[in-house]
Amino acid sequence: MRWYGKLLGFIAGWLLLRHPAGAVIGLLVGHAFDADWLRPKRYDPYAVLGLRDDATDGEVDRAYRQLIAQYHPDRLVGAAEDLRLQAEDKARAINAAYDRIQKLRR
């Protein structure tokens, strides 16, 4: 567990605001940096398919087939336009995640 963000935040908050409350605010900001709350999340192709990193190849294939069958745009021919566009976006994301997992496993 990282601690240097908390320490630097504590010191900077105390010095900038010259009050113990500033130290507490700095400590909280430092904790946010240490806990990676302020960093953008990494793209996780397993999360798109609803799987964990340790999923087997069979589980990946099964989840892909199930999701692509559910969100394939050809299944929503008579649906509203916006619903069909959402399904196309979701199908693209599912295909990209599956391709990424296949590349990672080679």
C-alpha positions as CSV (number, residue, x, y, z in Angstrom):
1,M,0.0,0.0,0.0
2,R,1.3,3.4,-0.9
3,W,1.7,6.0,1.7
4,Y,3.7,8.9,0.2
5,G,0.7,10.6,-1.3
6,K,-0.8,10.9,2.1
7,L,2.3,12.3,3.7
8,L,2.9,14.8,0.9
9,G,-0.8,15.8,1.0
10,F,-0.6,16.3,4.7
11,I,2.4,18.5,4.6
12,A,1.2,20.5,1.6
13,G,-2.2,21.0,3.1
14,W,-0.7,22.2,6.4
15,L,1.7,24.6,4.6
16,L,-0.8,26.0,2.1
17,L,-3.7,26.6,4.5
18,R,-1.6,27.0,7.7
19,H,-4.3,25.2,9.7
20,P,-4.8,21.7,10.9
21,A,-7.9,21.4,8.8
22,G,-5.7,22.0,5.7
23,A,-3.6,19.0,6.8
24,V,-6.7,16.8,6.9
25,I,-7.8,18.0,3.5
26,G,-4.3,17.4,2.1
27,L,-4.3,13.9,3.7
28,L,-7.6,13.1,2.0
29,V,-6.4,14.3,-1.4
30,G,-3.2,12.3,-0.9
31,H,-5.2,9.2,0.0
32,A,-7.2,9.7,-3.2
33,F,-4.0,9.7,-5.2
34,D,-2.6,6.7,-3.4
35,A,-5.9,4.7,-4.0
36,D,-5.9,5.6,-7.7
37,W,-9.3,7.3,-7.4
38,L,-8.3,10.0,-9.8
39,R,-6.8,7.8,-12.5
40,P,-9.0,6.7,-15.4
41,K,-9.9,3.1,-15.3
42,R,-8.1,0.6,-17.5
43,Y,-9.9,-1.1,-20.3
44,D,-10.8,-4.5,-19.2
45,P,-12.1,-6.8,-22.0
46,Y,-13.1,-9.5,-19.4
47,A,-15.5,-7.0,-17.7
48,V,-17.2,-6.4,-21.0
49,L,-18.0,-10.1,-21.3
50,G,-18.9,-10.3,-17.6
51,L,-16.0,-12.5,-16.7
52,R,-13.0,-12.6,-14.4
53,D,-9.3,-12.6,-15.6
54,D,-9.0,-16.3,-14.8
55,A,-11.8,-17.5,-17.0
56,T,-11.1,-20.5,-19.1
57,D,-11.2,-20.4,-22.9
58,G,-14.5,-22.3,-22.9
59,E,-16.1,-19.7,-20.5
60,V,-14.9,-16.9,-22.7
61,D,-16.3,-18.5,-25.9
62,R,-19.6,-19.3,-24.1
63,A,-20.0,-15.7,-22.8
64,Y,-19.1,-14.2,-26.2
65,R,-21.7,-16.4,-28.0
66,Q,-24.4,-15.7,-25.5
67,L,-23.8,-11.9,-25.5
68,I,-23.4,-11.6,-29.3
69,A,-26.6,-13.6,-29.8
70,Q,-28.4,-11.2,-27.4
71,Y,-27.1,-7.9,-28.8
72,H,-26.7,-8.8,-32.5
73,P,-28.3,-6.0,-34.6
74,D,-30.0,-8.5,-37.0
75,R,-32.1,-9.7,-34.1
76,L,-33.6,-6.2,-33.7
77,V,-34.7,-5.6,-37.2
78,G,-38.2,-4.4,-36.2
79,A,-37.1,-2.4,-33.1
80,A,-36.8,1.3,-32.7
81,E,-33.8,3.0,-34.4
82,D,-32.2,4.1,-31.2
83,L,-32.5,0.6,-29.7
84,R,-30.9,-0.9,-32.8
85,L,-28.0,1.6,-32.7
86,Q,-27.4,0.8,-29.0
87,A,-27.3,-2.9,-29.9
88,E,-24.8,-2.2,-32.7
89,D,-22.5,-0.3,-30.2
90,K,-22.8,-3.1,-27.7
91,A,-22.1,-5.7,-30.3
92,R,-19.0,-3.7,-31.4
93,A,-17.8,-3.6,-27.8
94,I,-18.3,-7.3,-27.4
95,N,-16.5,-8.2,-30.6
96,A,-13.6,-5.9,-29.6
97,A,-13.3,-7.4,-26.2
98,Y,-13.4,-10.9,-27.5
99,D,-10.7,-10.1,-30.1
100,R,-8.5,-8.5,-27.4
101,I,-8.8,-11.5,-25.1
102,Q,-7.9,-13.8,-28.0
103,K,-4.8,-11.7,-28.7
104,L,-3.8,-11.7,-25.1
105,R,-4.1,-15.4,-24.8
106,R,-1.9,-16.2,-27.9
